[in-house]
Amino acid sequence: MSYNELRHIADSYGLIFLGVVFLILIGWTFRRRASEQHARAANMIFENEDERDG
């Protein structure tokens, strides 16, 4: 297998693979049940502060 063949495979199939991975990660982020987890993560930094303030 020559360099040009490997580069052709990486250019075509690598792009397809990375595109599929990108779409899966975007879909995972915007799924319906994720909004609750995102809200909890966004407010996580304030949890210890509330306990100290009383």
N, C-alpha and C positions, 0 to 999 in steps of 0.2 A: 504494500500500500504506500503510495507516494504522498508527499506533502500536499499536493494539489487535491488529491482525493479526500484526504482527511479534512482539509479546509472546506471543501464542498459539502461534506457531511455536516461539519460543524456549522456552516453558514445556513444550510437549509433546515436540518432537523433540530439544531440547537435553537434556532429562532422559534420554531414551532413549540419546542419543549418549554422555553422560557415564557412564551405567550400563554400557554396552557397553565403554567404555574402562576403567572400573574393573575389570570382570570379566576383561578381557584382561590387565591388569597383575597382578592377583592370580594368575591362572593362570600367567603367565610366571614369577612369583616362586616358586611352589610346584611347578614342573615337576620331573621326576625327576632330570635331570642337574644341576640347580641346586645341590643340597646340597653338592657338591664345591666349587663356586665360592664358596658362602657360607662354608664352613669356611676356605677359603684367605683370603678377605677378612677374616674375623674374626681370623685370626692374623697378618695382614700387619703390624700395628704392632709385633710382637715380632721380626720378621726381622732388622732392623738391630741390635737390642739383643743378639741371640744372637751376631752377628758381632763386636761390640765386647768382649763378655765372654770370648770365646775358647773 
